[in-house]
Amino acid sequence: MSLRPHQSAWPGALGSVYSQPQYSDSFESTSVASSGDHPYRPLTPGVYVPTVAFFDKANEELDTETVMRHAVRLAEAGVAGITTQGSNGEAVHLSHAERKLVTRTTRKALDDAGFQSMPLIVGCGAQSTRETVELCQEALSSGGDYALVLPPCYYKPMYKPDSLIEFFHDVASASPIPIVIYNYPAAVSGIDMDSDVIIKLAKHPNIVGCKLTCGNTGKLNRIAAATGAATPSDHGSGFMCMGGSADFTLQTLVGGGSGVICGLGNVTPKACVKLIDLYASDKVKEAQQLQAVVARGDWAAISGGIVGTKSGLETYFGYGGFARKPLPRPTKSDVAKYAEDFKELVSVEKSL
């Protein structure tokens, strides 16, 4: 296995009880070594959207037609890639079979619409190392290119200082696709991986990036500098150091980051892409102005969560539906509030 320029082999044998054939992560590679005909789709700086899952309003069955339509809408808006089974994708509400169906459906929609080269990141977090690796294997078989992995948290009080490092090492060593570390304290009982830990893990040859939904831009800056992260103007090492929310897109870029994986992109993908384009074109003043609008709109997505995001989609784009129970359905007053909170940014979106 060839390594990215900033990496050396992880100390110790890569093999473990979970070992699978390893992914070739050379930037010159064109295929996954373990699957032969699986094309290599590199991650590039930009906007990645963690798609919401869509369900029939009456029976909560997956609505694959809307999954496909939404994926193509995002691709046509110019996003760099799509993430399935993220926090916005209600992965915790889906069976393994449903997870695979969403990913497979998304990949097919992209391919059929001419976006065969668009990378697909798949959320693969689970509470055991074994199931996490299994999800990584299923992601590959369903057309996924990368695995987005949260740290496990259920047995947090029993973890030793190196437990999470060992977890990510074992998963990365066994996964047939590269790993993107997902740092989201609110979703994992407050576990907040610091920059020292992520920088150490970034040396693993099968860990290619991180998503920082913690919002700590100082941490992002340290990781980006230590890894030589890719930016819109410089390929660097190729490591992807990404913010986890659209409300600090500009801060991410100024700090040397690679872009964002942002839920707001479900509603206003063009505006999110435009923000990065402005910065990359040295139009910093315009970028600052748009960032302010994006941040106000993102607060609607953050405070309303999946419920608010889907409500905004339904109001302004005619689709979205509801989240699976026990998440609540929005009341009429909720719908009106979300509509008002998204209004300014949607106006920008529809002008692009």
CORDAMO-V184970 format. One record per residue. N is the residue number from 0. PSI is psi as a letter, one per 20 degrees, with the letter a starting at -180 (none if undefined). Layout:
n:psi
N:PSI
N:PSI
This chain:
n:psi
0:p
1:q
2:q
3:q
4:h
5:j
6:q
7:r
8:q
9:p
10:p
11:r
12:q
13:h
14:q
15:a
16:h
17:j
18:p
19:r
20:p
21:q
22:p
23:o
24:j
25:q
26:i
27:i
28:q
29:j
30:r
31:p
32:h
33:i
34:i
35:f
36:j
37:o
38:q
39:p
40:n
41:q
42:p
43:q
44:q
45:b
46:p
47:p
48:p
49:o
50:q
51:q
52:q
53:p
54:q
55:p
56:h
57:g
58:j
59:j
60:q
61:p
62:n
63:h
64:g
65:h
66:g
67:g
68:g
69:g
70:g
71:h
72:g
73:g
74:g
75:h
76:i
77:j
78:q
79:h
80:r
81:q
82:p
83:q
84:k
85:a
86:h
87:h
88:j
89:l
90:h
91:i
92:j
93:q
94:r
95:g
96:h
97:h
98:g
99:h
100:g
101:g
102:g
103:g
104:g
105:g
106:g
107:g
108:g
109:g
110:g
111:h
112:j
113:j
114:l
115:h
116:i
117:p
118:q
119:o
120:p
121:p
122:p
123:k
124:q
125:r
126:i
127:q
128:g
129:g
130:h
131:g
132:h
133:g
134:h
135:g
136:g
137:h
138:g
139:g
140:i
141:j
142:j
143:q
144:h
145:q
146:p
147:o
148:p
149:q
150:q
151:q
152:i
153:g
154:k
155:g
156:i
157:i
158:q
159:r
160:h
161:j
162:g
163:h
164:g
165:g
166:g
167:h
168:g
169:g
170:g
171:h
172:h
173:h
174:p
175:i
176:q
177:q
178:p
179:o
180:p
181:o
182:o
183:n
184:h
185:h
186:i
187:l
188:k
189:j
190:p
191:o
192:p
193:r
194:h
195:g
196:g
197:h
198:g
199:g
200:h
201:i
202:i
203:p
204:i
205:j
206:o
207:j
208:r
209:q
210:p
211:n
212:i
213:h
214:j
215:n
216:h
217:g
218:g
219:g
220:g
221:g
222:g
223:g
224:g
225:h
226:i
227:l
228:q
229:q
230:r
231:h
232:i
233:p
234:h
235:b
236:i
237:i
238:p
239:o
240:o
241:p
242:q
243:j
244:q
245:i
246:i
247:k
248:g
249:g
250:h
251:g
252:g
253:h
254:j
255:j
256:r
257:i
258:b
259:q
260:o
261:p
262:h
263:h
264:i
265:h
266:g
267:m
268:h
269:g
270:h
271:g
272:g
273:h
274:g
275:h
276:g
277:g
278:g
279:h
280:j
281:k
282:m
283:g
284:g
285:h
286:g
287:g
288:g
289:h
290:h
291:g
292:g
293:g
294:h
295:g
296:h
297:h
298:h
299:g
300:h
301:g
302:h
303:i
304:b
305:h
306:g
307:h
308:g
309:h
310:g
311:g
312:g
313:g
314:g
315:h
316:j
317:j
318:r
319:g
320:b
321:q
322:r
323:q
324:q
325:j
326:p
327:q
328:q
329:q
330:r
331:h
332:h
333:g
334:g
335:g
336:g
337:h
338:g
339:g
340:h
341:i
342:g
343:g
344:h
345:h
346:g
347:g
348:g
349:i
350:i
351:none
